[in-house]
Amino acid sequence: EEVTVRDQLTTPPNNDDDGISCVLSLCFPFLPEEYYKQWARMLIDKTNGVIACVAGFIAGFIFYDKMDEVVGVHVVAVHPNYQNKKIAGLLFRHFYDKIGKQTRVRLVADISLLDAIILYTKNDIVLKEYLMVFSMDNPHFPLPSSSSLYSVRPMTKDDISSCDSLCLKIIGIRRANEIKNSIEGVYATEF
């Protein structure tokens, strides 16, 4: 079957919602049902996308954002019926053509998702650091008490510049726009 890869449609008629929602529900079956349509709409409205289609049906996609010096990948998904058919490779090739192969990319994958990590390494993504997922209720590593020497408060817009400087100093990249979007809840989806 012939595969076409295109940029997401950003102007009406945009009929990608149902196809994207369907692929999300098959690839991430642990979420509440009502979440998938909201997630698809948020991705379409607020990010850039590369979509692979087979016979008019969405077979896979990559949604991403170019916020600062780094492109942040939100989600990579391939419909189970089209996995192991080189769809991801075509998506990544189109993605690299759009952003430039030398652009730095942040793609977060839990280390337990071995299939995803193998997929990424097959498509020229070099693993730089691991992601540690932790639970706030771990009895072996209790959180400091409120009487600690440090105070913690919600981040505000006034913190963006200093946090951006800290990111530049520690990891060598600026993240002001990403931090701003996080504070404003740009990617927040309620369900």
N, C-alpha and C positions, 0 to 999 in steps of 0.2 A: 504494500500500500504506500502511496506517495504521501510524504510528510511535508507540510509547509510550515515555515517558521516566520512569524511576523511580530511586529510591535503590538502592544495592546491597543484596542480601540479607545480613543479618549473622547470622541464625539458621537452623538447619536447617529444611526441606531447602534447601540452597544448591547449586544446580546451575550456578552461573555459571562455575566453574573451566574447563570445557572450552571454552565459548564465548569467554571472555576469552583463554585460551591460544591459540585458533585465530586470533583477530583480531591478537594480538601477533605471532604467527609470520608472518602475511601482511603486516603493516605494518613489521616489523623483521626481514626475512629473513636478516640477516647474523649472527644469534646461533646458538649450538649448539642443536640440537633439544630437548634435555632441559631447557634453561633456561626455556622458555615456561611450563610447568606450575608451576615453582617461583616464577617471577615473578608469575604470576596468583595463586597462593596467598598470597604475601607482600602483594600489593596488597589482596586481600580481607581478610586478617587484620589488617593494620596501618594501613590508610588508609581514607578515606571515598570512596565512588564514586557516580557518576551514570551510569546505563546506559540506552542506547537500544535498543529491541527492535522488530523487524519480524517479524510472524507467529511470535512466540515465540523468534526467533533474535537473538542479540546482534549489533547492527549497529555499535555504537560505545560509547565510554565515556570518562569523565574520572575519574582517581583523584587525590585531593588530601589534604592535611593542614592543619589549622589548628593551628599550633604556638605561635606568639607573636602578634605584630601582623600577620603576613603569612601568607597561605594559600599553601602550596607545592604547585604542581601537579606530580605525578610523571609522568603520561603522559596524552596525549590521542590516541585512535586511532579511526579509522572504517574498517570493513571495506571493501576495495576495491570490492566490488559495490554499496556504498551511498554511495560518495563522490560529491560534487557533487549530492546529493539533499537538502540542507539538514539533514542529521542533526547535523552539528557545531553549527549554529546552535541547534537544539533543545537539545542538550546544554549549550551555554554559557548559554542562557536559564535552564534548570533550575539550573545551577551558580550563576549570579548570584542567583537567587531564594533559594538556600540560604545563601549566604555574605554577601549584601548587596553591592550594586553599588559601594559606596564602599570596600569592603575592599581592602587592597593585596594583590596577587597576584604571586608569583614563579613565572614559567614560563620554563624554560630551553630554548632552541632554538638549535642550532648555526646560525650565519648561512648555512651552505651549504644548509640545508633551506628553500629559498625557498618551496616549496609550503606548508610549515607556517607560515612567517611571514605569508604572504598569508592563510591561514586565520585566524590569530589577529587580524590587523588587521581582517578582515571582521567579526569578532565582538567589536569594541569594545576590543581590547587595544591599548594605546598602547605602542610600543616606547620604552623608556627608556634602555637601554644594550645594547651588543653583548656577546656572549660570545666570548671568545677561547679557542680550543682549541689547546693546544701540546703538543709532544712533548719528552720529557725527553732525547732523544738528538740534538738539533739541533746540528750542529757549528758553526753560525754564532753560537749563543748558548749557550756552555758554562756549566754550573752552576758556582758558586763552589767552590773547592777546600775541603777540610775544614780548612784552615788559615786560613779567613776570620775576620773579627772577630766573627762571630755563631755561636751554636750553635743547632742545630735538634734537636728531640726530639719524640717522639709527644705529642700533647695528652692531658691527663688531666682528670678531673673537677674537680681543683683549679684548672684554667684557665678553667672555664666563665664565672665571674663577670667576670674581666678581659676575656675575649674578647667577652662580651656588651656590656660597657661600650665597648669599642673599636668594635663594630658600631654602637652607638647614636651614638657620636661621629662616625664616618665616613659612615655611610649613613642615619642617622636612625631606625633601627628596632632593637628588641631581638630577639635570636635565641638566647636561652639554651636553650630546649627543643630547637630544631633542632640546636644544637651538642651538647647532651647525647645526643640520639638518634644523631648521627654517631659520637660516641665509643663509645657502647654497641653500635654496629653494628646498630641497629634495622632498617635497610633493606638490610642486606647479604644477598646471596643467593649461595650457592656453587654452582658447576657445574664 
